[in-house]
Every structure is written in C-alpha cells, then in structure tokens.
C-alpha cells in the first residue's frame, strides 16, 4: 500500500497513522533510512544487525585463524597462482 506525506521545513516526515498501525510502529520505534537511487526506504532498525567495517574485520579474523609461522606475501601470491592454475598440488 502507498501513502503520501510531505517533508517539513525541519526535514521531518510524518508516517500516516494507518501505516504505523499496520506495521506496528509506535512512538519511539527506531527506524533505519536506506537510500536508493531515487528515494529512501524506511524499516525498523534491527539492533545488532548493523555491521561496521571494524566488526566485519573482527568476525573475519575470528573465522580464519592461521596457526604457525607468518606467511610472506610472496608465499601467498605463489600459492594463489598455483591454485588458480588448476594444477594438482602435492605437498610433502
């Protein structure tokens, strides 16, 4: 369902009561504003669902831990090139 509203001089928008009631939004509901090419979408903010770059790095590091001595960039590059070549890799 579509609804219409106006932007106030202060940049505020009133969400029509029928829409708030249908969505279960009450005063104080935290909303997330998502910009798109030609407008915005409003949806309830989900605490804990916002992923900052710092949190993404923390999660990644916790999932992929390297045990052993440090690996040089040259070793990583050579390993990636070998895997990309499709050759069978046999380690001794």
C-alpha positions in Angstrom: 0.0 0.0 0.0 1.2 3.5 -0.8 0.8 6.6 1.3 1.7 10.3 0.8 3.2 12.8 3.2 5.3 16.0 3.0 8.7 16.9 4.1 8.6 19.7 6.8 10.8 22.8 6.9 12.8 20.9 9.6 13.3 17.9 7.4 10.7 15.8 9.3 8.2 13.3 7.7 5.0 12.1 9.3 4.3 8.4 8.7 0.5 8.2 8.4 -1.3 6.6 11.3 -2.9 3.8 9.2 0.6 2.8 8.0 2.1 3.0 11.6 -0.8 0.8 12.9 -0.4 -1.7 10.1 3.3 -2.0 10.6 3.1 -1.9 14.4 5.3 1.2 14.7 4.7 3.2 17.9 6.3 6.4 19.1 10.0 5.8 19.7 10.4 3.0 17.2 13.9 3.1 15.8 13.8 3.3 12.1 16.6 2.7 9.5 16.6 5.0 6.5 18.1 3.3 3.4 19.0 5.5 0.4 18.4 4.2 -3.1 18.9 5.8 -6.5 15.7 7.8 -6.5 14.4 7.8 -2.9 14.5 6.1 0.5 13.1 3.1 2.3 12.2 3.1 6.0 12.3 -0.1 8.0 12.5 -0.9 11.7 16.1 -0.9 12.9 17.3 -4.3 14.0 19.7 -3.9 16.9 22.9 -5.9 16.3 22.3 -6.2 12.6 24.3 -3.1 11.6 27.8 -4.3 10.6 30.6 -1.8 10.7 33.8 -2.4 8.8 35.6 -2.8 12.1 33.1 -5.5 13.2 33.4 -7.3 9.8 37.2 -7.5 10.2 36.8 -8.8 13.7 34.4 -11.5 12.6 36.6 -12.5 9.6 39.7 -12.7 11.8 37.8 -15.0 14.3 36.8 -17.3 11.5 40.0 -17.7 9.7 42.9 -18.1 12.1 46.4 -19.0 10.9 48.3 -21.2 13.2 52.0 -21.4 12.6 54.8 -19.1 11.4 53.8 -16.0 9.5 53.4 -16.4 5.7 55.0 -13.8 3.4 53.1 -12.0 0.7 55.3 -13.8 -1.9 54.3 -17.2 -0.5 50.6 -16.2 -0.5 50.9 -14.9 -4.1 52.7 -18.1 -5.3 50.1 -20.3 -3.5 47.2 -18.4 -5.1 48.8 -18.6 -8.5 49.2 -22.3 -8.2 45.6 -22.8 -7.1 44.4 -20.6 -10.0 46.4 -22.7 -12.5 44.4 -25.8 -11.7 47.4 -27.9 -11.3 47.4 -30.7 -8.8 49.1 -29.7 -5.6 51.1 -32.4 -3.8 52.7 -31.4 -0.5 55.4 -33.5 1.0 
